[in-house]
Amino acid sequence: MSDNRNGAFLPLGMGVGIAIGVALGTALDNLALGLALGVAIGAGVGVSGMAAGKSKKKDGDGSGGGAASDTGDRSSKDFDAGDGGGDGGGGGGD
């Protein structure tokens, strides 16, 4: 049997999320909304569990396991100080 068990987090998260969603749906008297929220919550829990499993696996190799950060030097020329739109429109009109 392989040591790769990260795939088990998604179905487990989905099951827990759907159970929470059904409980919320019955409490709010809107089962469809509860199921939709449960699937979304379950997917988030499952994916974060998969990521946590991967990071724990990498911790053993001495890589540090910290969050990636951008340490590059940024100056004011990297940011657009325009009208904030980005669509090319100036905001003025008739």
Biopython code that builds the backbone (N, CA, C, O; Angstrom):
import numpy as np
from Bio.PDB.StructureBuilder import StructureBuilder

atoms = [
    (1, "MET", "N", (0.847, -1.173, 0.000)),
    (1, "MET", "CA", (0.000, 0.000, 0.000)),
    (1, "MET", "C", (0.891, 1.234, 0.000)),
    (1, "MET", "O", (1.893, 1.273, 0.714)),
    (2, "SER", "N", (0.537, 2.245, -0.793)),
    (2, "SER", "CA", (1.398, 3.425, -0.911)),
    (2, "SER", "C", (1.148, 4.393, 0.234)),
    (2, "SER", "O", (0.139, 4.316, 0.934)),
    (3, "ASP", "N", (2.107, 5.315, 0.406)),
    (3, "ASP", "CA", (1.994, 6.307, 1.463)),
    (3, "ASP", "C", (1.239, 7.548, 1.012)),
    (3, "ASP", "O", (1.047, 8.465, 1.811)),
    (4, "ASN", "N", (0.805, 7.608, -0.242)),
    (4, "ASN", "CA", (0.109, 8.773, -0.750)),
    (4, "ASN", "C", (-1.369, 8.689, -0.385)),
    (4, "ASN", "O", (-2.151, 8.047, -1.087)),
    (5, "ARG", "N", (-1.743, 9.325, 0.692)),
    (5, "ARG", "CA", (-3.129, 9.303, 1.152)),
    (5, "ARG", "C", (-3.775, 10.678, 1.057)),
    (5, "ARG", "O", (-4.827, 10.909, 1.651)),
    (6, "ASN", "N", (-3.156, 11.591, 0.317)),
    (6, "ASN", "CA", (-3.710, 12.932, 0.192)),
    (6, "ASN", "C", (-5.041, 12.933, -0.545)),
    (6, "ASN", "O", (-5.859, 13.825, -0.321)),
    (7, "GLY", "N", (-5.277, 11.969, -1.410)),
    (7, "GLY", "CA", (-6.527, 11.901, -2.146)),
    (7, "GLY", "C", (-7.723, 11.584, -1.267)),
    (7, "GLY", "O", (-8.859, 11.797, -1.689)),
    (8, "ALA", "N", (-7.507, 11.088, -0.073)),
    (8, "ALA", "CA", (-8.614, 10.738, 0.819)),
    (8, "ALA", "C", (-9.204, 11.963, 1.513)),
    (8, "ALA", "O", (-10.298, 11.882, 2.072)),
    (9, "PHE", "N", (-8.510, 13.080, 1.488)),
    (9, "PHE", "CA", (-9.017, 14.263, 2.178)),
    (9, "PHE", "C", (-10.219, 14.885, 1.466)),
    (9, "PHE", "O", (-11.128, 15.392, 2.123)),
    (10, "LEU", "N", (-10.235, 14.853, 0.143)),
    (10, "LEU", "CA", (-11.330, 15.494, -0.589)),
    (10, "LEU", "C", (-12.672, 14.804, -0.348)),
    (10, "LEU", "O", (-13.640, 15.491, -0.019)),
    (11, "PRO", "N", (-12.779, 13.475, -0.495)),
    (11, "PRO", "CA", (-14.081, 12.846, -0.206)),
    (11, "PRO", "C", (-14.487, 12.975, 1.259)),
    (11, "PRO", "O", (-15.671, 13.110, 1.568)),
    (12, "LEU", "N", (-13.524, 12.933, 2.145)),
    (12, "LEU", "CA", (-13.830, 13.094, 3.566)),
    (12, "LEU", "C", (-14.351, 14.503, 3.839)),
    (12, "LEU", "O", (-15.338, 14.680, 4.553)),
    (13, "GLY", "N", (-13.683, 15.502, 3.269)),
    (13, "GLY", "CA", (-14.142, 16.881, 3.431)),
    (13, "GLY", "C", (-15.507, 17.103, 2.828)),
    (13, "GLY", "O", (-16.334, 17.817, 3.395)),
    (14, "MET", "N", (-15.753, 16.487, 1.661)),
    (14, "MET", "CA", (-17.057, 16.632, 1.022)),
    (14, "MET", "C", (-18.157, 16.011, 1.881)),
    (14, "MET", "O", (-19.241, 16.580, 2.012)),
    (15, "GLY", "N", (-17.882, 14.855, 2.460)),
    (15, "GLY", "CA", (-18.869, 14.207, 3.324)),
    (15, "GLY", "C", (-19.187, 15.044, 4.543)),
    (15, "GLY", "O", (-20.352, 15.209, 4.908)),
    (16, "VAL", "N", (-18.147, 15.575, 5.175)),
    (16, "VAL", "CA", (-18.358, 16.420, 6.354)),
    (16, "VAL", "C", (-19.092, 17.697, 5.956)),
    (16, "VAL", "O", (-19.998, 18.145, 6.658)),
    (17, "GLY", "N", (-18.695, 18.280, 4.822)),
    (17, "GLY", "CA", (-19.340, 19.506, 4.366)),
    (17, "GLY", "C", (-20.801, 19.311, 4.030)),
    (17, "GLY", "O", (-21.632, 20.159, 4.356)),
    (18, "ILE", "N", (-21.126, 18.205, 3.381)),
    (18, "ILE", "CA", (-22.526, 17.939, 3.054)),
    (18, "ILE", "C", (-23.343, 17.707, 4.320)),
    (18, "ILE", "O", (-24.494, 18.134, 4.406)),
    (19, "ALA", "N", (-22.752, 17.035, 5.297)),
    (19, "ALA", "CA", (-23.459, 16.837, 6.571)),
    (19, "ALA", "C", (-23.730, 18.176, 7.253)),
    (19, "ALA", "O", (-24.820, 18.405, 7.775)),
    (20, "ILE", "N", (-22.733, 19.054, 7.245)),
    (20, "ILE", "CA", (-22.927, 20.393, 7.828)),
    (20, "ILE", "C", (-23.962, 21.161, 7.020)),
    (20, "ILE", "O", (-24.801, 21.863, 7.584)),
    (21, "GLY", "N", (-23.902, 21.026, 5.692)),
    (21, "GLY", "CA", (-24.854, 21.719, 4.835)),
    (21, "GLY", "C", (-26.284, 21.262, 5.041)),
    (21, "GLY", "O", (-27.205, 22.078, 5.044)),
    (22, "VAL", "N", (-26.476, 19.972, 5.211)),
    (22, "VAL", "CA", (-27.829, 19.467, 5.467)),
    (22, "VAL", "C", (-28.337, 20.002, 6.808)),
    (22, "VAL", "O", (-29.507, 20.367, 6.930)),
    (23, "ALA", "N", (-27.476, 20.046, 7.791)),
    (23, "ALA", "CA", (-27.882, 20.595, 9.087)),
    (23, "ALA", "C", (-28.245, 22.076, 8.961)),
    (23, "ALA", "O", (-29.254, 22.519, 9.510)),
    (24, "LEU", "N", (-27.420, 22.841, 8.234)),
    (24, "LEU", "CA", (-27.729, 24.252, 8.019)),
    (24, "LEU", "C", (-29.007, 24.420, 7.199)),
    (24, "LEU", "O", (-29.829, 25.291, 7.485)),
    (25, "GLY", "N", (-29.165, 23.581, 6.181)),
    (25, "GLY", "CA", (-30.341, 23.662, 5.332)),
    (25, "GLY", "C", (-31.625, 23.387, 6.081)),
    (25, "GLY", "O", (-32.635, 24.053, 5.852)),
    (26, "THR", "N", (-31.598, 22.424, 6.963)),
    (26, "THR", "CA", (-32.807, 22.138, 7.735)),
    (26, "THR", "C", (-33.054, 23.229, 8.777)),
    (26, "THR", "O", (-34.201, 23.576, 9.060)),
    (27, "ALA", "N", (-31.983, 23.761, 9.340)),
    (27, "ALA", "CA", (-32.158, 24.830, 10.331)),
    (27, "ALA", "C", (-32.712, 26.097, 9.680)),
    (27, "ALA", "O", (-33.519, 26.811, 10.276)),
    (28, "LEU", "N", (-32.270, 26.365, 8.456)),
    (28, "LEU", "CA", (-32.731, 27.568, 7.756)),
    (28, "LEU", "C", (-33.964, 27.314, 6.898)),
    (28, "LEU", "O", (-34.474, 28.235, 6.260)),
    (29, "ASP", "N", (-34.443, 26.082, 6.874)),
    (29, "ASP", "CA", (-35.591, 25.663, 6.075)),
    (29, "ASP", "C", (-35.360, 25.925, 4.587)),
    (29, "ASP", "O", (-36.270, 26.326, 3.861)),
    (30, "ASN", "N", (-34.119, 25.688, 4.151)),
    (30, "ASN", "CA", (-33.748, 25.841, 2.744)),
    (30, "ASN", "C", (-32.673, 24.795, 2.450)),
    (30, "ASN", "O", (-31.477, 25.082, 2.499)),
    (31, "LEU", "N", (-33.120, 23.588, 2.147)),
    (31, "LEU", "CA", (-32.199, 22.467, 1.980)),
    (31, "LEU", "C", (-31.281, 22.645, 0.770)),
    (31, "LEU", "O", (-30.118, 22.244, 0.815)),
    (32, "ALA", "N", (-31.789, 23.238, -0.305)),
    (32, "ALA", "CA", (-30.964, 23.431, -1.502)),
    (32, "ALA", "C", (-29.783, 24.356, -1.203)),
    (32, "ALA", "O", (-28.657, 24.080, -1.619)),
    (33, "LEU", "N", (-30.034, 25.441, -0.492)),
    (33, "LEU", "CA", (-28.960, 26.359, -0.118)),
    (33, "LEU", "C", (-27.976, 25.669, 0.824)),
    (33, "LEU", "O", (-26.764, 25.846, 0.698)),
    (34, "GLY", "N", (-28.488, 24.898, 1.752)),
    (34, "GLY", "CA", (-27.622, 24.183, 2.689)),
    (34, "GLY", "C", (-26.721, 23.186, 1.992)),
    (34, "GLY", "O", (-25.539, 23.085, 2.320)),
    (35, "LEU", "N", (-27.265, 22.441, 1.025)),
    (35, "LEU", "CA", (-26.439, 21.488, 0.283)),
    (35, "LEU", "C", (-25.368, 22.206, -0.528)),
    (35, "LEU", "O", (-24.220, 21.765, -0.571)),
    (36, "ALA", "N", (-25.741, 23.311, -1.170)),
    (36, "ALA", "CA", (-24.750, 24.063, -1.947)),
    (36, "ALA", "C", (-23.641, 24.594, -1.047)),
    (36, "ALA", "O", (-22.464, 24.506, -1.397)),
    (37, "LEU", "N", (-24.000, 25.136, 0.090)),
    (37, "LEU", "CA", (-22.987, 25.618, 1.038)),
    (37, "LEU", "C", (-22.141, 24.459, 1.568)),
    (37, "LEU", "O", (-20.931, 24.598, 1.744)),
    (38, "GLY", "N", (-22.774, 23.331, 1.816)),
    (38, "GLY", "CA", (-22.053, 22.164, 2.313)),
    (38, "GLY", "C", (-21.034, 21.650, 1.318)),
    (38, "GLY", "O", (-19.922, 21.285, 1.701)),
    (39, "VAL", "N", (-21.398, 21.615, 0.046)),
    (39, "VAL", "CA", (-20.451, 21.169, -0.983)),
    (39, "VAL", "C", (-19.276, 22.141, -1.062)),
    (39, "VAL", "O", (-18.123, 21.723, -1.167)),
    (40, "ALA", "N", (-19.575, 23.441, -1.010)),
    (40, "ALA", "CA", (-18.503, 24.441, -1.069)),
    (40, "ALA", "C", (-17.587, 24.345, 0.152)),
    (40, "ALA", "O", (-16.365, 24.399, 0.019)),
    (41, "ILE", "N", (-18.172, 24.205, 1.329)),
    (41, "ILE", "CA", (-17.375, 24.074, 2.555)),
    (41, "ILE", "C", (-16.560, 22.783, 2.512)),
    (41, "ILE", "O", (-15.385, 22.774, 2.880)),
    (42, "GLY", "N", (-17.174, 21.711, 2.072)),
    (42, "GLY", "CA", (-16.485, 20.425, 2.009)),
    (42, "GLY", "C", (-15.332, 20.433, 1.029)),
    (42, "GLY", "O", (-14.279, 19.854, 1.299)),
    (43, "ALA", "N", (-15.523, 21.091, -0.116)),
    (43, "ALA", "CA", (-14.431, 21.180, -1.086)),
    (43, "ALA", "C", (-13.273, 21.976, -0.508)),
    (43, "ALA", "O", (-12.112, 21.610, -0.687)),
    (44, "GLY", "N", (-13.584, 23.056, 0.180)),
    (44, "GLY", "CA", (-12.525, 23.852, 0.805)),
    (44, "GLY", "C", (-11.777, 23.091, 1.878)),
    (44, "GLY", "O", (-10.549, 23.150, 1.952)),
    (45, "VAL", "N", (-12.513, 22.379, 2.706)),
    (45, "VAL", "CA", (-11.878, 21.578, 3.761)),
    (45, "VAL", "C", (-11.028, 20.461, 3.155)),
    (45, "VAL", "O", (-9.927, 20.183, 3.632)),
    (46, "GLY", "N", (-11.541, 19.829, 2.110)),
    (46, "GLY", "CA", (-10.804, 18.736, 1.481)),
    (46, "GLY", "C", (-9.528, 19.203, 0.813)),
    (46, "GLY", "O", (-8.486, 18.564, 0.952)),
    (47, "VAL", "N", (-9.595, 20.299, 0.096)),
    (47, "VAL", "CA", (-8.408, 20.810, -0.586)),
    (47, "VAL", "C", (-7.377, 21.314, 0.416)),
    (47, "VAL", "O", (-6.180, 21.096, 0.235)),
    (48, "SER", "N", (-7.832, 21.988, 1.472)),
    (48, "SER", "CA", (-6.872, 22.443, 2.478)),
    (48, "SER", "C", (-6.261, 21.264, 3.231)),
    (48, "SER", "O", (-5.103, 21.327, 3.644)),
    (49, "GLY", "N", (-7.025, 20.196, 3.413)),
    (49, "GLY", "CA", (-6.465, 18.999, 4.038)),
    (49, "GLY", "C", (-5.421, 18.341, 3.164)),
    (49, "GLY", "O", (-4.418, 17.829, 3.660)),
    (50, "MET", "N", (-5.658, 18.354, 1.848)),
    (50, "MET", "CA", (-4.667, 17.806, 0.920)),
    (50, "MET", "C", (-3.391, 18.638, 0.953)),
    (50, "MET", "O", (-2.291, 18.085, 0.930)),
    (51, "ALA", "N", (-3.526, 19.957, 1.007)),
    (51, "ALA", "CA", (-2.354, 20.828, 1.061)),
    (51, "ALA", "C", (-1.594, 20.648, 2.377)),
    (51, "ALA", "O", (-0.363, 20.670, 2.395)),
    (52, "ALA", "N", (-2.325, 20.471, 3.468)),
    (52, "ALA", "CA", (-1.675, 20.264, 4.764)),
    (52, "ALA", "C", (-0.923, 18.932, 4.781)),
    (52, "ALA", "O", (0.157, 18.830, 5.363)),
    (53, "GLY", "N", (-1.497, 17.918, 4.144)),
    (53, "GLY", "CA", (-0.820, 16.625, 4.070)),
    (53, "GLY", "C", (0.459, 16.697, 3.259)),
    (53, "GLY", "O", (1.449, 16.046, 3.595)),
    (54, "LYS", "N", (0.445, 17.481, 2.194)),
    (54, "LYS", "CA", (1.647, 17.640, 1.378)),
    (54, "LYS", "C", (2.715, 18.412, 2.116)),
    (54, "LYS", "O", (3.899, 18.091, 2.008)),
    (55, "SER", "N", (2.310, 19.441, 2.877)),
    (55, "SER", "CA", (3.309, 20.233, 3.592)),
    (55, "SER", "C", (3.926, 19.432, 4.739)),
    (55, "SER", "O", (5.106, 19.606, 5.043)),
    (56, "LYS", "N", (3.150, 18.564, 5.374)),
    (56, "LYS", "CA", (3.714, 17.728, 6.427)),
    (56, "LYS", "C", (4.713, 16.737, 5.846)),
    (56, "LYS", "O", (5.718, 16.415, 6.479)),
    (57, "LYS", "N", (4.436, 16.260, 4.648)),
    (57, "LYS", "CA", (5.341, 15.333, 4.000)),
    (57, "LYS", "C", (6.652, 16.026, 3.652)),
    (57, "LYS", "O", (7.716, 15.411, 3.731)),
    (58, "LYS", "N", (6.589, 17.301, 3.267)),
    (58, "LYS", "CA", (7.786, 18.054, 2.912)),
    (58, "LYS", "C", (8.569, 18.507, 4.133)),
    (58, "LYS", "O", (9.767, 18.765, 4.023)),
    (59, "ASP", "N", (7.926, 18.613, 5.300)),
    (59, "ASP", "CA", (8.620, 19.068, 6.501)),
    (59, "ASP", "C", (9.762, 18.145, 6.892)),
    (59, "ASP", "O", (10.730, 18.596, 7.504)),
    (60, "GLY", "N", (9.678, 16.912, 6.568)),
    (60, "GLY", "CA", (10.722, 15.967, 6.934)),
    (60, "GLY", "C", (12.005, 16.128, 6.142)),
    (60, "GLY", "O", (13.039, 15.592, 6.543)),
    (61, "ASP", "N", (11.972, 16.859, 5.018)),
    (61, "ASP", "CA", (13.170, 16.987, 4.216)),
    (61, "ASP", "C", (13.986, 18.235, 4.539)),
    (61, "ASP", "O", (14.967, 18.518, 3.852)),
    (62, "GLY", "N", (13.602, 18.986, 5.571)),
    (62, "GLY", "CA", (14.389, 20.137, 6.001)),
    (62, "GLY", "C", (14.183, 21.370, 5.142)),
    (62, "GLY", "O", (15.024, 22.268, 5.149)),
    (63, "SER", "N", (13.099, 21.435, 4.413)),
    (63, "SER", "CA", (12.887, 22.573, 3.531)),
    (63, "SER", "C", (12.347, 23.791, 4.272)),
    (63, "SER", "O", (12.259, 24.863, 3.673)),
    (64, "GLY", "N", (11.995, 23.679, 5.503)),
    (64, "GLY", "CA", (11.519, 24.812, 6.279)),
    (64, "GLY", "C", (10.005, 24.882, 6.337)),
    (64, "GLY", "O", (9.450, 25.177, 7.396)),
    (65, "GLY", "N", (9.325, 24.622, 5.239)),
    (65, "GLY", "CA", (7.876, 24.576, 5.238)),
    (65, "GLY", "C", (7.200, 25.913, 5.414)),
    (65, "GLY", "O", (5.990, 25.950, 5.634)),
    (66, "GLY", "N", (7.929, 27.025, 5.329)),
    (66, "GLY", "CA", (7.324, 28.331, 5.495)),
    (66, "GLY", "C", (6.590, 28.760, 4.250)),
    (66, "GLY", "O", (6.719, 28.152, 3.187)),
    (67, "ALA", "N", (5.824, 29.807, 4.396)),
    (67, "ALA", "CA", (5.069, 30.330, 3.267)),
    (67, "ALA", "C", (6.001, 31.035, 2.299)),
    (67, "ALA", "O", (6.971, 31.672, 2.710)),
    (68, "ALA", "N", (5.711, 30.922, 1.045)),
    (68, "ALA", "CA", (6.512, 31.589, 0.037)),
    (68, "ALA", "C", (6.242, 33.076, 0.078)),
    (68, "ALA", "O", (5.100, 33.505, 0.244)),
    (69, "SER", "N", (7.288, 33.859, -0.072)),
    (69, "SER", "CA", (7.115, 35.304, -0.064)),
    (69, "SER", "C", (7.932, 35.920, -1.179)),
    (69, "SER", "O", (8.944, 35.372, -1.615)),
    (70, "ASP", "N", (7.471, 37.066, -1.626)),
    (70, "ASP", "CA", (8.167, 37.789, -2.673)),
    (70, "ASP", "C", (9.099, 38.785, -2.003)),
    (70, "ASP", "O", (8.641, 39.768, -1.421)),
    (71, "THR", "N", (10.386, 38.544, -2.079)),
    (71, "THR", "CA", (11.345, 39.432, -1.442)),
    (71, "THR", "C", (11.983, 40.372, -2.443)),
    (71, "THR", "O", (12.969, 41.042, -2.138)),
    (72, "GLY", "N", (11.420, 40.419, -3.635)),
    (72, "GLY", "CA", (11.967, 41.296, -4.663)),
    (72, "GLY", "C", (11.769, 42.752, -4.305)),
    (72, "GLY", "O", (10.823, 43.112, -3.605)),
    (73, "ASP", "N", (12.683, 43.595, -4.798)),
    (73, "ASP", "CA", (12.614, 45.024, -4.537)),
    (73, "ASP", "C", (11.590, 45.651, -5.465)),
    (73, "ASP", "O", (11.696, 45.535, -6.686)),
    (74, "ARG", "N", (10.608, 46.307, -4.894)),
    (74, "ARG", "CA", (9.572, 46.943, -5.694)),
    (74, "ARG", "C", (9.679, 48.447, -5.551)),
    (74, "ARG", "O", (9.917, 48.968, -4.461)),
    (75, "SER", "N", (9.506, 49.117, -6.634)),
    (75, "SER", "CA", (9.493, 50.567, -6.598)),
    (75, "SER", "C", (8.134, 51.066, -7.035)),
    (75, "SER", "O", (7.272, 50.280, -7.427)),
    (76, "SER", "N", (7.943, 52.367, -6.970)),
    (76, "SER", "CA", (6.640, 52.933, -7.294)),
    (76, "SER", "C", (6.298, 52.782, -8.768)),
    (76, "SER", "O", (5.125, 52.871, -9.130)),
    (77, "LYS", "N", (7.283, 52.557, -9.628)),
    (77, "LYS", "CA", (6.997, 52.412, -11.053)),
    (77, "LYS", "C", (6.301, 51.084, -11.366)),
    (77, "LYS", "O", (5.774, 50.918, -12.466)),
    (78, "ASP", "N", (6.290, 50.133, -10.421)),
    (78, "ASP", "CA", (5.640, 48.847, -10.635)),
    (78, "ASP", "C", (4.125, 48.938, -10.527)),
    (78, "ASP", "O", (3.419, 48.023, -10.951)),
    (79, "PHE", "N", (3.622, 50.018, -9.971)),
    (79, "PHE", "CA", (2.200, 50.138, -9.736)),
    (79, "PHE", "C", (1.630, 51.252, -10.576)),
    (79, "PHE", "O", (2.253, 52.302, -10.733)),
    (80, "ASP", "N", (0.438, 51.028, -11.123)),
    (80, "ASP", "CA", (-0.226, 52.022, -11.947)),
    (80, "ASP", "C", (-0.965, 53.001, -11.053)),
    (80, "ASP", "O", (-1.782, 52.601, -10.223)),
    (81, "ALA", "N", (-0.680, 54.269, -11.220)),
    (81, "ALA", "CA", (-1.336, 55.290, -10.415)),
    (81, "ALA", "C", (-2.418, 56.004, -11.216)),
    (81, "ALA", "O", (-2.694, 57.180, -10.978)),
    (82, "GLY", "N", (-3.029, 55.302, -12.159)),
    (82, "GLY", "CA", (-4.044, 55.905, -13.015)),
    (82, "GLY", "C", (-5.360, 56.072, -12.292)),
    (82, "GLY", "O", (-5.401, 56.252, -11.074)),
    (83, "ASP", "N", (-6.430, 56.011, -13.051)),
    (83, "ASP", "CA", (-7.752, 56.210, -12.479)),
    (83, "ASP", "C", (-8.266, 54.978, -11.745)),
    (83, "ASP", "O", (-9.358, 55.010, -11.179)),
    (84, "GLY", "N", (-7.500, 53.900, -11.746)),
    (84, "GLY", "CA", (-7.900, 52.697, -11.035)),
    (84, "GLY", "C", (-8.806, 51.799, -11.835)),
    (84, "GLY", "O", (-9.196, 50.734, -11.358)),
    (85, "GLY", "N", (-9.145, 52.196, -13.022)),
    (85, "GLY", "CA", (-10.090, 51.421, -13.817)),
    (85, "GLY", "C", (-9.448, 50.232, -14.500)),
    (85, "GLY", "O", (-9.868, 49.094, -14.291)),
    (86, "GLY", "N", (-8.461, 50.475, -15.293)),
    (86, "GLY", "CA", (-7.832, 49.403, -16.041)),
    (86, "GLY", "C", (-8.524, 49.130, -17.354)),
    (86, "GLY", "O", (-8.005, 48.369, -18.171)),
    (87, "ASP", "N", (-9.691, 49.733, -17.588)),
    (87, "ASP", "CA", (-10.399, 49.517, -18.830)),
    (87, "ASP", "C", (-10.083, 50.586, -19.868)),
    (87, "ASP", "O", (-10.569, 50.515, -20.997)),
    (88, "GLY", "N", (-9.279, 51.570, -19.502)),
    (88, "GLY", "CA", (-8.906, 52.623, -20.424)),
    (88, "GLY", "C", (-9.833, 53.811, -20.365)),
    (88, "GLY", "O", (-9.522, 54.857, -20.935)),
    (89, "GLY", "N", (-10.941, 53.687, -19.708)),
    (89, "GLY", "CA", (-11.889, 54.788, -19.612)),
    (89, "GLY", "C", (-11.461, 55.792, -18.574)),
    (89, "GLY", "O", (-10.888, 55.423, -17.548)),
    (90, "GLY", "N", (-11.731, 57.059, -18.825)),
    (90, "GLY", "CA", (-11.321, 58.110, -17.896)),
    (90, "GLY", "C", (-12.337, 58.414, -16.830)),
    (90, "GLY", "O", (-12.019, 59.096, -15.856)),
    (91, "GLY", "N", (-13.533, 57.937, -16.981)),
    (91, "GLY", "CA", (-14.541, 58.172, -15.963)),
    (91, "GLY", "C", (-15.409, 59.390, -16.238)),
    (91, "GLY", "O", (-16.477, 59.533, -15.642)),
    (92, "GLY", "N", (-14.969, 60.267, -17.127)),
    (92, "GLY", "CA", (-15.771, 61.441, -17.473)),
    (92, "GLY", "C", (-16.858, 61.084, -18.460)),
    (92, "GLY", "O", (-16.801, 60.030, -19.093)),
    (93, "GLY", "N", (-17.808, 61.914, -18.597)),
    (93, "GLY", "CA", (-18.868, 61.590, -19.542)),
    (93, "GLY", "C", (-19.734, 62.784, -19.869)),
    (93, "GLY", "O", (-19.450, 63.919, -19.490)),
    (94, "ASP", "N", (-20.781, 62.491, -20.574)),
    (94, "ASP", "CA", (-21.699, 63.552, -20.994)),
    (94, "ASP", "C", (-22.566, 64.012, -19.861)),
    (94, "ASP", "O", (-23.397, 64.902, -20.042)),
]
sb = StructureBuilder()
sb.init_structure("model")
sb.init_model(0)
sb.init_chain("A")
sb.init_seg("    ")
for serial, (resi, resn, name, xyz) in enumerate(atoms, 1):
    if name == "N":
        sb.init_residue(resn, " ", resi, " ")
    sb.init_atom(name, np.array(xyz, "f"), 0.0, 1.0, " ", f" {name:<3s}", serial, name[0])
structure = sb.get_structure()
